[in-house]
Amino acid sequence: MKQRIKKWLAITACSLSLSGVGLSSVAQAENSDELLVLQKQWAQIQYGQSEDKGDAFAALEKQATALVDKYPQSAEYFAWRGIIRSTRAGAEGGLGALSLVKEARKDFERSIELDKTALDGSALTSLGTLYYQVPGWPLAFGDDDKARELLERGLAVNPRSIDANYFYGDFLMQQGEYRRALEILETALQAPTRIDRPLADKGRRQEISQLIEALKAEL
C-alpha cells in the first residue's frame, strides 16, 4: 500500500495533443488556439519548471475552469482540466491530492460522456491512468480491472498515441506483464512527433526510455 500511495503522489497525467485531432462538434474552431496555449503552459510547468509546480498548476486550473465555463459542451476542455488537476495532485501531494483526483475523475467522465473520441480518446486513457495509480478503497477509488478496460479503450481509439501506449505499458509493467509492456513502450517511443508540442514530446520520450530501461532489468 505504501508503494501505491507513493506512486499516486507522483502522478504524471497524460500530455495530450491537439495536432491532427478535430475538435468535437460543439467546440468551435476559434477555441483551438486557446486549447493549444493551455497545453503548452502545462508542458512548460511539468517539464520545464523545477519549483512551485503546485502553485503554477493551481493557476492553470483556474484558466481551464474559465474555458470549461466558456465552452460547457467541449469534451476537450473537461479532459484538460482533469489533466491539470491530476498533475497538480501529484505536485502537491498530501490529503488535498485526494480531492483533486476525485474532481479530475469527474472531469474525465464528463469528457467521455460528451465525446469519448475527443483528442484521440485521451480522456479514456487519463481516467484509466487514475484508476491504476491511485490507492483503492477506503483511501481512494483505485481499480486495476477498470484501469485495464479504460486504457485498452483509449488505445483502440488511437493505437499510435504516445501517451496511450506509455500509460498502458506502465500499467502492464506494474501487473508483471513485462514482455508485453516492453512491446507497448517501444511502440510509444516510435509514435509520430507532434510538431506543436516539442517540450511535451521530449519529456514523455525521456519517461518512456527510463521505463524501458527499468523493464529490461526485469527480463
C-alpha positions as CSV (number, residue, x, y, z in Angstrom):
1,M,0.0,0.0,0.0
2,K,2.8,2.4,0.8
3,Q,4.3,2.0,-2.7
4,R,0.9,2.5,-4.3
5,I,0.4,5.8,-2.3
6,K,3.9,6.9,-3.3
7,K,3.1,6.2,-7.0
8,W,-0.2,8.1,-6.6
9,L,1.6,11.2,-5.2
10,A,3.9,11.1,-8.2
11,I,1.1,11.1,-10.8
12,T,2.1,12.3,-14.3
13,A,-1.1,12.8,-16.2
14,C,-1.3,12.5,-20.0
15,S,0.1,15.2,-22.2
16,L,-2.4,15.2,-24.9
17,S,-2.1,16.6,-28.4
18,L,-4.4,18.8,-30.4
19,S,-2.5,18.4,-33.7
20,G,-4.2,16.1,-36.1
21,V,-7.3,15.8,-34.0
22,G,-10.5,17.6,-34.8
23,L,-12.4,19.4,-32.0
24,S,-15.8,17.9,-31.1
25,S,-18.7,19.3,-33.0
26,V,-19.8,21.6,-30.1
27,A,-16.3,23.1,-29.7
28,Q,-15.9,25.9,-32.2
29,A,-12.7,26.3,-34.3
30,E,-11.8,29.6,-32.6
31,N,-11.1,27.9,-29.3
32,S,-8.3,25.6,-30.8
33,D,-5.7,28.3,-30.1
34,E,-6.9,28.6,-26.5
35,L,-6.6,24.9,-26.0
36,L,-3.1,24.8,-27.5
37,V,-2.0,27.6,-25.2
38,L,-3.3,25.6,-22.2
39,Q,-1.4,22.5,-23.4
40,K,1.8,24.4,-23.9
41,Q,1.6,26.0,-20.4
42,W,1.0,22.6,-18.9
43,A,4.1,21.2,-20.6
44,Q,6.2,24.1,-19.5
45,I,5.2,23.6,-15.9
46,Q,5.5,19.8,-16.0
47,Y,8.8,19.5,-17.8
48,G,10.4,23.0,-17.7
49,Q,9.8,24.1,-14.1
50,S,11.5,22.7,-11.1
51,E,9.9,24.6,-8.3
52,D,6.4,25.8,-7.2
53,K,4.7,23.4,-9.6
54,G,1.7,23.1,-7.3
55,D,1.0,26.9,-7.4
56,A,1.6,27.0,-11.1
57,F,-0.9,24.2,-11.7
58,A,-3.4,25.8,-9.4
59,A,-3.3,29.0,-11.5
60,L,-3.5,27.0,-14.7
61,E,-6.5,25.1,-13.3
62,K,-8.3,28.5,-12.9
63,Q,-7.7,29.2,-16.6
64,A,-9.0,25.7,-17.5
65,T,-12.1,26.3,-15.4
66,A,-12.8,29.6,-17.2
67,L,-12.6,27.7,-20.5
68,V,-14.9,25.0,-19.3
69,D,-17.4,27.7,-18.3
70,K,-16.9,29.3,-21.7
71,Y,-17.3,26.0,-23.7
72,P,-19.5,23.8,-21.4
73,Q,-20.1,21.3,-24.1
74,S,-16.5,20.8,-25.0
75,A,-15.1,17.4,-24.2
76,E,-11.6,18.8,-24.8
77,Y,-11.7,21.3,-22.0
78,F,-13.1,18.9,-19.5
79,A,-10.3,16.5,-20.3
80,W,-7.7,19.1,-19.9
81,R,-9.0,20.4,-16.6
82,G,-8.8,16.8,-15.4
83,I,-5.3,16.5,-16.6
84,I,-4.3,19.7,-14.8
85,R,-6.0,18.6,-11.6
86,S,-4.3,15.3,-11.8
87,T,-0.8,16.7,-12.2
88,R,-1.5,19.3,-9.5
89,A,-2.4,16.4,-7.2
90,G,1.0,14.8,-7.9
91,A,2.9,18.1,-7.4
92,E,1.2,19.0,-4.1
93,G,0.7,15.6,-2.5
94,G,-0.9,15.3,0.9
95,L,-4.5,14.9,1.8
96,G,-5.6,17.6,-0.7
97,A,-4.4,15.4,-3.5
98,L,-7.3,13.0,-2.9
99,S,-10.0,15.7,-3.5
100,L,-8.1,16.8,-6.7
101,V,-8.0,13.3,-8.2
102,K,-11.7,12.8,-7.4
103,E,-12.5,16.1,-9.2
104,A,-10.3,15.0,-12.1
105,R,-12.2,11.8,-12.4
106,K,-15.4,13.7,-12.7
107,D,-13.9,15.8,-15.5
108,F,-12.7,12.8,-17.4
109,E,-16.1,11.1,-17.0
110,R,-17.9,14.2,-18.3
111,S,-15.4,14.4,-21.2
112,I,-16.2,10.8,-22.2
113,E,-19.9,11.5,-22.0
114,L,-19.6,14.4,-24.4
115,D,-17.3,12.7,-26.8
116,K,-15.2,9.7,-26.0
117,T,-13.1,10.0,-29.1
118,A,-12.1,13.7,-28.5
119,L,-8.4,14.2,-28.5
120,D,-7.9,10.7,-29.7
121,G,-9.8,9.2,-26.8
122,S,-7.4,10.7,-24.3
123,A,-10.0,11.1,-21.5
124,L,-10.3,7.3,-21.6
125,T,-6.5,6.9,-21.2
126,S,-6.4,9.6,-18.5
127,L,-9.2,8.1,-16.5
128,G,-7.6,4.6,-16.8
129,T,-4.4,6.1,-15.5
130,L,-6.0,7.4,-12.4
131,Y,-7.7,4.1,-11.7
132,Y,-4.3,2.2,-11.6
133,Q,-2.3,5.0,-10.0
134,V,-4.5,5.9,-7.0
135,P,-4.9,3.6,-4.0
136,G,-8.0,1.5,-3.7
137,W,-10.8,1.7,-1.2
138,P,-11.0,3.1,1.5
139,L,-8.4,5.7,0.6
140,A,-9.5,6.3,-3.0
141,F,-11.1,4.5,-6.0
142,G,-8.2,2.6,-7.5
143,D,-9.2,-0.5,-9.5
144,D,-6.8,-2.4,-11.8
145,D,-9.6,-4.1,-13.7
146,K,-11.3,-0.8,-14.5
147,A,-7.9,0.7,-15.4
148,R,-7.2,-2.1,-17.9
149,E,-10.6,-1.7,-19.6
150,L,-10.2,2.1,-19.9
151,L,-6.6,2.0,-21.1
152,E,-7.4,-0.5,-23.8
153,R,-10.4,1.5,-24.9
154,G,-8.2,4.6,-25.2
155,L,-5.5,2.7,-27.1
156,A,-8.2,1.4,-29.5
157,V,-9.1,4.9,-30.5
158,N,-5.5,5.8,-31.4
159,P,-3.1,2.8,-31.5
160,R,-0.2,5.1,-32.3
161,S,-0.7,7.5,-29.4
162,I,2.5,8.2,-27.5
163,D,0.5,8.7,-24.3
164,A,-1.9,5.8,-24.6
165,N,0.9,3.4,-25.3
166,Y,3.1,4.9,-22.5
167,F,0.5,4.6,-19.8
168,Y,-0.7,1.2,-20.9
169,G,2.9,0.0,-20.9
170,D,3.4,1.3,-17.4
171,F,0.3,-0.4,-16.3
172,L,1.3,-3.7,-17.8
173,M,4.7,-3.4,-16.1
174,Q,3.1,-2.9,-12.7
175,Q,1.0,-6.0,-13.4
176,G,4.2,-8.0,-14.1
177,E,3.4,-8.4,-17.8
178,Y,7.0,-7.4,-18.7
179,R,7.3,-8.6,-22.3
180,R,4.0,-7.2,-23.4
181,A,4.8,-3.9,-21.6
182,L,8.2,-3.7,-23.4
183,E,6.4,-4.2,-26.7
184,I,3.9,-1.4,-26.0
185,L,6.5,1.0,-24.7
186,E,8.7,0.5,-27.8
187,T,5.6,1.4,-29.9
188,A,5.2,4.5,-27.7
189,L,8.8,5.5,-28.4
190,Q,8.1,5.3,-32.2
191,A,5.0,7.5,-32.1
192,P,4.9,10.4,-34.6
193,T,6.4,13.6,-33.4
194,R,3.9,16.3,-32.5
195,I,5.3,19.5,-34.2
196,D,3.2,21.8,-31.9
197,R,4.2,20.0,-28.7
198,P,8.0,19.7,-28.7
199,L,8.5,20.1,-25.0
200,A,5.8,17.6,-24.1
201,D,7.1,15.1,-26.5
202,K,10.7,15.4,-25.3
203,G,9.6,14.9,-21.7
204,R,7.4,12.0,-22.5
205,R,10.1,10.2,-24.5
206,Q,12.5,10.6,-21.6
207,E,10.0,8.9,-19.3
208,I,9.4,6.1,-21.8
209,S,13.2,5.5,-22.2
210,Q,13.6,5.3,-18.4
211,L,10.7,2.9,-18.1
212,I,12.2,0.7,-20.9
213,E,15.5,0.5,-19.1
214,A,13.7,-0.5,-15.9
215,L,11.8,-3.1,-17.8
216,K,14.9,-4.6,-19.3
217,A,16.3,-5.1,-15.9
218,E,13.3,-7.3,-15.0
219,L,13.6,-9.5,-18.1
